Amino acid sequence: MDFHRVHFYPETASGIDLGRIIKDVAQVFTNCSFDVCKPFFSFEHHNKIDVVERARISEIKQPFERQPKEHKDFDLYGRPTALYDGFELQRLLASPAFQADNDDDDIHIIFTDLLTCTFSEDDWRYHARAVICGTPSIISTTGMVEAPAKPREFYISQFGADVNSLKKKLAGRFIDYGDKRMTQVATGYVLQALFFFVTEGEPFCDSDACRLYNAHWQEDLIRTQVENPALCPKHRSLANKFNRRLAARKRI
């Protein structure tokens, strides 16, 4: 899909620098235009807040269609919170009633602090996700913290230990709430969301030296998005071809 406009819907309290994200993404997609819309979950869109509750899940070992009607607000680790089925949330937000101004070649990227999850039939349970690619793409700032696993030492030592002490001991080795590196991490997820369309549904890279690498560990996430945020030659070439196609369309 040769999109040419990207619309961002920020999360008001996320702490990410959307201006910096747009600047970095524009260096990859040089012929696209970018704009910032009102936060998707703002007062003006209060009716949408009611709608997303339909994507709530409370039983992590049951697929969405088998979810109980009454919700238990616990996350994947038993802590009080709310979980949302990422694909169901995407389906609800893609409804024509909520995307009336959507053009076929526009991309919509929604930032949210909702913890998005997807169900896996491999182990028959939900897993936290930082990005749900598609229309619209959803990037969860909470998912950036909770989806990729922390260093192994964190899980080995956490039983009977103070979590805050563990976090101080392992500081710098994972992304936490309020982390200044979250903007760089968010940029990587935006690129994954855009390459989903460039590659017709294959946004991730097998190379762990590429920014499109699907990091399952926080340390891999930091390495690919903060320490060495670069695209591999293959995906850089795909971006260049995409940009040339758009430039040719503009000349017609």
C-alpha angles and dihedrals in degrees: 000000000000101000119179104182128055121194120199124203106195130210105238096219101033097107093221122133103236092182091060091046091054091047092053095043091048089060088062099038098039099171098048127097122224132200138176118231130192114290106278093226096046129126090267088059096042091131089062090058088060090049097053090060086074088069094056119126129191105171109067094192096056128072119244096264090057097048116131117248093236114066128224109202103222129125129222091284098046096262120136111265141102127269127203131201102241097209093046090048089050091050092051094047092047091060112125088238089066100035101043093144095047117133119204093241097044123101121216119201118187122196116205141163090221111118104241120202138179128209119241121203089199093076097007098239143097121266127198115250131196096200135032107191122210138056103001105011112217123206116192116206087194088052090056087063101036106033105061111060121250120236114299090246089065093061095040093052102034098086108096092356132110108259093212091053090051091050091052091048092051096036114154095023096090140027114255134181112292091018113157089217091065091091091060091046091049089052090058092052091049089054090050090051091052096044087054086074096037091055097037095246105335105100099156131084128218091217114092087206092066127088089229092062111128098236115203093179127060092229090056089047092053093046095050098039106030112019099036110008102178139130119238118245091260095056094038087056091049090052091049092051090048091051092049091052091053092047090052091050091052091054093055 
